[in-house]
Amino acid sequence: METYELRALVRDPKTGRILIQPPGKELWLIREKSGWGRASRNEFKNNLEVGPKFFEEMDNLRKFHFSFGEYYDVIVWDSTPGRPYILLQRKLEEVSRRSLRTRF
């Protein structure tokens, strides 16, 4: 699923088990880098990462609850930091259109 452009993580919220995840260094959701010229070579600073703390916060902030017990949390994010959200949205729409055309 175009892993060079998108990152995805699938989690079973009942057991907390991660079923699918990108490499450990790619678990960031929001990160930034500052500086001009040579300073632009600075490392990225991760402001939000996917992990136990993130899942706990999301479970507490979730204002809805399913009436069934079996479901997965799916989190998808862009692999390139700083790109406009509309590019991620278009990529997700494109991937979903292609997957609907696929026959099994």
MARMI-510182 format. One record per residue (C-alpha): residue number from 1; residue in three letters; y, z, x. Coordinates in Angstrom, 3 decimals. Layout:
BEGIN
site milum:NUM, lolum:Ala, v:Y, w:Z, u:X
...
END
This chain:
BEGIN
site milum:1, lolum:Met, v:0.000, w:0.000, u:0.000
site milum:2, lolum:Glu, v:2.674, w:-1.165, u:2.443
site milum:3, lolum:Thr, v:2.533, w:1.938, u:4.624
site milum:4, lolum:Tyr, v:5.154, w:0.546, u:6.983
site milum:5, lolum:Glu, v:7.798, w:0.940, u:4.217
site milum:6, lolum:Leu, v:6.561, w:3.789, u:2.037
site milum:7, lolum:Arg, v:5.060, w:7.225, u:2.555
site milum:8, lolum:Ala, v:2.927, w:8.923, u:-0.089
site milum:9, lolum:Leu, v:1.334, w:12.316, u:-0.528
site milum:10, lolum:Val, v:-1.147, w:13.242, u:-3.272
site milum:11, lolum:Arg, v:-1.888, w:16.896, u:-4.011
site milum:12, lolum:Asp, v:-4.167, w:18.672, u:-6.459
site milum:13, lolum:Pro, v:-1.841, w:21.386, u:-7.828
site milum:14, lolum:Lys, v:-4.703, w:23.458, u:-9.213
site milum:15, lolum:Thr, v:-6.398, w:23.963, u:-5.837
site milum:16, lolum:Gly, v:-3.433, w:23.150, u:-3.581
site milum:17, lolum:Arg, v:-5.603, w:20.701, u:-1.647
site milum:18, lolum:Ile, v:-3.882, w:17.642, u:-0.137
site milum:19, lolum:Leu, v:-5.909, w:14.523, u:-0.926
site milum:20, lolum:Ile, v:-3.787, w:11.877, u:0.809
site milum:21, lolum:Gln, v:-0.962, w:12.395, u:3.284
site milum:22, lolum:Pro, v:0.881, w:10.492, u:6.008
site milum:23, lolum:Pro, v:0.720, w:11.604, u:9.657
site milum:24, lolum:Gly, v:2.154, w:15.071, u:10.388
site milum:25, lolum:Lys, v:5.354, w:13.764, u:11.962
site milum:26, lolum:Glu, v:6.083, w:11.734, u:8.792
site milum:27, lolum:Leu, v:6.157, w:14.669, u:6.346
site milum:28, lolum:Trp, v:9.948, w:14.713, u:6.125
site milum:29, lolum:Leu, v:11.756, w:13.869, u:2.876
site milum:30, lolum:Ile, v:15.357, w:14.202, u:4.065
site milum:31, lolum:Arg, v:16.459, w:13.945, u:7.669
site milum:32, lolum:Glu, v:19.622, w:13.106, u:9.556
site milum:33, lolum:Lys, v:20.814, w:12.050, u:12.982
site milum:34, lolum:Ser, v:24.388, w:12.265, u:14.185
site milum:35, lolum:Gly, v:26.355, w:10.785, u:17.044
site milum:36, lolum:Trp, v:27.913, w:7.578, u:18.291
site milum:37, lolum:Gly, v:27.133, w:5.613, u:21.443
site milum:38, lolum:Arg, v:24.655, w:7.425, u:23.685
site milum:39, lolum:Ala, v:24.641, w:10.382, u:21.293
site milum:40, lolum:Ser, v:22.998, w:8.129, u:18.683
site milum:41, lolum:Arg, v:19.791, w:8.581, u:20.687
site milum:42, lolum:Asn, v:19.655, w:12.202, u:19.532
site milum:43, lolum:Glu, v:16.537, w:13.343, u:17.716
site milum:44, lolum:Phe, v:16.401, w:13.469, u:13.924
site milum:45, lolum:Lys, v:16.939, w:16.837, u:12.226
site milum:46, lolum:Asn, v:14.567, w:17.344, u:9.280
site milum:47, lolum:Asn, v:16.437, w:18.883, u:6.349
site milum:48, lolum:Leu, v:13.540, w:18.850, u:3.874
site milum:49, lolum:Glu, v:9.831, w:18.541, u:4.632
site milum:50, lolum:Val, v:6.741, w:18.384, u:2.463
site milum:51, lolum:Gly, v:4.684, w:21.536, u:2.905
site milum:52, lolum:Pro, v:3.655, w:24.806, u:1.253
site milum:53, lolum:Lys, v:7.261, w:25.995, u:0.852
site milum:54, lolum:Phe, v:8.254, w:22.679, u:-0.757
site milum:55, lolum:Phe, v:5.365, w:22.807, u:-3.234
site milum:56, lolum:Glu, v:6.146, w:26.416, u:-4.166
site milum:57, lolum:Glu, v:9.795, w:25.537, u:-4.831
site milum:58, lolum:Met, v:8.851, w:22.480, u:-6.897
site milum:59, lolum:Asp, v:6.359, w:24.487, u:-8.976
site milum:60, lolum:Asn, v:9.069, w:27.076, u:-9.679
site milum:61, lolum:Leu, v:11.697, w:24.443, u:-10.564
site milum:62, lolum:Arg, v:9.413, w:22.379, u:-12.797
site milum:63, lolum:Lys, v:10.627, w:22.806, u:-16.377
site milum:64, lolum:Phe, v:7.607, w:21.211, u:-18.012
site milum:65, lolum:His, v:3.909, w:22.021, u:-18.128
site milum:66, lolum:Phe, v:1.102, w:19.689, u:-19.028
site milum:67, lolum:Ser, v:-1.192, w:20.555, u:-21.903
site milum:68, lolum:Phe, v:-4.166, w:19.470, u:-19.803
site milum:69, lolum:Gly, v:-5.523, w:20.875, u:-16.582
site milum:70, lolum:Glu, v:-6.410, w:17.853, u:-14.481
site milum:71, lolum:Tyr, v:-3.542, w:15.997, u:-12.849
site milum:72, lolum:Tyr, v:-2.165, w:15.263, u:-9.374
site milum:73, lolum:Asp, v:1.274, w:15.644, u:-7.820
site milum:74, lolum:Val, v:2.261, w:12.309, u:-6.267
site milum:75, lolum:Ile, v:5.277, w:12.208, u:-3.953
site milum:76, lolum:Val, v:6.521, w:8.876, u:-2.591
site milum:77, lolum:Trp, v:9.405, w:8.409, u:-0.148
site milum:78, lolum:Asp, v:10.957, w:5.730, u:2.042
site milum:79, lolum:Ser, v:9.789, w:5.563, u:5.651
site milum:80, lolum:Thr, v:13.267, w:4.597, u:6.886
site milum:81, lolum:Pro, v:15.841, w:7.402, u:6.675
site milum:82, lolum:Gly, v:19.294, w:6.650, u:5.325
site milum:83, lolum:Arg, v:18.433, w:3.575, u:3.273
site milum:84, lolum:Pro, v:19.937, w:3.362, u:-0.229
site milum:85, lolum:Tyr, v:17.756, w:4.673, u:-3.054
site milum:86, lolum:Ile, v:17.884, w:1.321, u:-4.848
site milum:87, lolum:Leu, v:15.770, w:-0.258, u:-2.062
site milum:88, lolum:Leu, v:13.054, w:2.362, u:-2.590
site milum:89, lolum:Gln, v:13.194, w:1.805, u:-6.338
site milum:90, lolum:Arg, v:12.860, w:-1.974, u:-5.944
site milum:91, lolum:Lys, v:9.913, w:-1.585, u:-3.558
site milum:92, lolum:Leu, v:8.128, w:0.746, u:-6.005
site milum:93, lolum:Glu, v:8.730, w:-1.701, u:-8.859
site milum:94, lolum:Glu, v:7.411, w:-4.580, u:-6.755
site milum:95, lolum:Val, v:4.275, w:-2.678, u:-5.743
site milum:96, lolum:Ser, v:3.602, w:-1.575, u:-9.321
site milum:97, lolum:Arg, v:4.019, w:-5.141, u:-10.648
site milum:98, lolum:Arg, v:1.543, w:-6.438, u:-8.068
site milum:99, lolum:Ser, v:-0.951, w:-3.685, u:-8.842
site milum:100, lolum:Leu, v:-0.815, w:-4.479, u:-12.563
site milum:101, lolum:Arg, v:-1.751, w:-8.085, u:-11.801
site milum:102, lolum:Thr, v:-4.760, w:-7.031, u:-9.738
site milum:103, lolum:Arg, v:-8.050, w:-7.193, u:-11.586
site milum:104, lolum:Phe, v:-10.982, w:-5.009, u:-10.671
END
